[in-house]
């Protein structure tokens, strides 16, 4: 199994009313490990990616907005997958708070 380190940064959007505050995008970044099964490693190294790549991540949040300061202290883990859909990559994962 090939494990690839991955990372990304983007704004996260908290939907209106979900936490009793207006829509506001805190800064969100994460890293993690993507796993490619043994039988697909040779193809992946040649640029032929599998249709589904599963992985885990450890997201972090940063914000200065007073309603979301609690996010700065939150520890979380995520699990999900990336799928090739036509000519683009669709990423879907779930994030869980550790308490």
N, C-alpha and C positions, 0 to 999 in steps of 0.2 A: 504494500500500500504506500503510495506516494503522498506525503503530507506537505502541503504548500502553505506557507505563511501568507496571510492576506491582511489588508488593512484598507480603511476607507474613512472619509470624513465628509459629513454633510449636515445641514440643518435638520432637526427633527421637528415635526409638527404635532403639537398636542391639540386635539380637536376641541372646539368650543364647548364649554360646559362639562367636559369630562372630569376636570379637576376643579371646577367652580371658578374658572378664570377665563379671560378672553384668549383667543388664538394667539400664540406667541412661539416662534421657533428657537428653542435653545440650541446651542452648539452640541453636536453629537459625533463621537468618533469611536472607532473600535478596531481591534485586530483579532485574528483567530487562525484556525487551521482548516484548510479545505482538504478533503480526503478523496483520492482517486484510486479505485481498485487496481490491483496488480495487473490484471489482464488488459487494462486500458492505459497503462503508463507509456508504452511505446508510442501509441497513437497520440497521446497528449503532448509528448516531447516533440512530435512532428507537427503540432498545431491542430490536430484533429481532436477536439475536446469531446468528452462524453456528453450525452444529452442532459444528464443530471449530475451535479457535484454537491455532495453533502458536506456540512461543516459545522463548527462551533465558533462562537466569538465571545468577547468580553467588552461590551459597550461601556462608555463613560460619557457623562453629560457635563457641560459647563454653561452656566448662565449667570448673569448679574441681575436678572429680573427678580424682584422681591417675592413674587408668588411662586417661583420655582427654585429658590435657593436650596431646598431639600434635595433636588436632583444632583447637586454638586457632591453630596455625601453618599449617594446611592451606589451600591455595588451590585452588578448584574451579570448574568450569563445569558447567552443566546444560542439557539440551535436552529438550523434551517437548511435550505438548499438553493442552488442556482440552476436554472434551466435555460437551455438554448431554445428560444421561441422565434422562429424565422431567422432574421439576421441580428437579433439583439438578445441580451442576457436578462432574464427576469429573476430577481432575487427575492426570496420570501423567507423570513425567519421570525421566530418568537423570542421575546426577551423576558427574562424572569428576574425579579428583584431578590437578592439574598438578604435575609433578615435574621 
